[in-house]
Amino acid sequence: MKKHGILPAWLMPLALLALCAYLVLNLVRTQVTISTKRQELAAVKADLSTQLAKNEELSRSLADGEDAIIERIAREQGYAKPNERIFVDYSGK
């Protein structure tokens, strides 16, 4: 009887089949992970878009109201515009 190698002849095809099965399962798992990450990315992009819109609205609101806010705070602290007279009513009525 002639011996062809250290391993039996049926072991090599079985090992190749196991390797192929492992690679296919790994590929499927990777595809599922990629799909999940793409969905997460889409959700994050939607959140980013919403936040950018809110930031733009707040920036416009701040730019529009910034002068009024500064003027109100200055008046509360007793400041006035140049050549402006401030009248204070102490009568309490």
C-alpha positions in Angstrom: 0.0 0.0 0.0 1.3 3.4 -1.0 1.2 6.3 1.5 0.7 9.7 -0.2 1.2 12.0 2.8 0.9 12.5 6.5 -2.8 13.3 6.4 -5.7 11.1 5.2 -7.0 12.1 1.7 -10.5 13.0 3.0 -9.1 15.6 5.4 -7.9 18.1 2.9 -11.3 18.6 1.1 -13.0 18.8 4.6 -10.5 21.5 5.7 -11.1 23.5 2.5 -14.9 23.2 3.0 -14.6 24.4 6.6 -12.4 27.3 5.5 -14.9 28.3 2.8 -17.8 28.1 5.3 -15.8 30.3 7.7 -15.1 32.8 5.0 -18.7 33.0 3.8 -20.0 33.4 7.4 -17.4 36.1 8.0 -18.4 37.9 4.8 -22.1 37.8 5.7 -21.4 39.1 9.2 -19.3 41.9 7.8 -22.0 42.8 5.3 -24.6 43.0 8.1 -22.2 45.2 10.1 -21.7 47.5 7.1 -25.4 47.8 6.6 -26.0 48.6 10.3 -23.2 51.3 10.2 -24.7 52.8 7.1 -28.0 53.2 8.8 -26.3 54.7 11.8 -24.5 57.1 9.5 -27.7 58.2 7.8 -29.3 58.8 11.3 -26.3 60.9 12.4 -26.3 62.9 9.1 -30.0 63.6 9.7 -29.3 64.8 13.2 -26.4 66.9 12.0 -28.7 68.5 9.4 -31.2 69.3 12.1 -28.6 70.7 14.4 -27.1 72.9 11.7 -30.5 74.3 10.9 -31.1 75.1 14.6 -27.7 76.7 14.8 -28.4 78.9 11.8 -31.8 79.9 13.3 -30.1 80.7 16.6 -27.3 82.7 14.9 -29.9 84.8 13.0 -31.9 85.3 16.1 -28.8 86.3 18.0 -27.7 88.7 15.3 -31.1 90.3 15.1 -31.5 90.7 18.8 -27.9 91.3 19.9 -28.1 95.0 19.6 -31.4 95.2 21.5 -30.0 92.9 24.3 -26.8 95.0 24.6 -28.8 98.2 24.7 -31.2 96.8 27.4 -28.3 95.7 29.6 -26.5 99.0 29.2 -29.6 100.9 30.1 -30.1 98.7 33.2 -26.6 99.6 34.3 -27.3 103.3 33.8 -25.6 104.0 30.5 -27.1 106.3 27.9 -26.5 107.1 24.3 -24.5 110.3 23.5 -26.6 113.5 24.1 -29.4 111.5 25.5 -31.2 112.5 28.7 -32.4 109.9 31.1 -35.3 110.8 33.4 -35.9 108.7 36.5 -39.3 108.7 38.1 -38.8 108.5 41.9 -42.4 109.1 42.7 -43.2 105.4 42.8 -46.5 105.9 41.0 
